[in-house]
Every structure is written in C-alpha cells, then in structure tokens.
Amino acid sequence: MHKLIPAYIKLIYLFSFSLI
C-alpha cells in the first residue's frame, strides 16, 4: 500500500505539469 502513495504523487506531479 505504501508503494501506491508515490505513484499517486507522480500522477499529480504530471497533471500539474500539464496544467501549466
């Protein structure tokens, strides 16, 4: 379950980059 947290952070980071 702890491995899912970093994956979500990476997804949010990618999403934030796409927003800019």
PyMOL commands that set and color helices and strands:
alter all, ss='L'
color gray80, all
select helices_A, chain A and resi 4-19
alter helices_A, ss='H'
color red, helices_A
deselect
rebuild
show_as cartoon
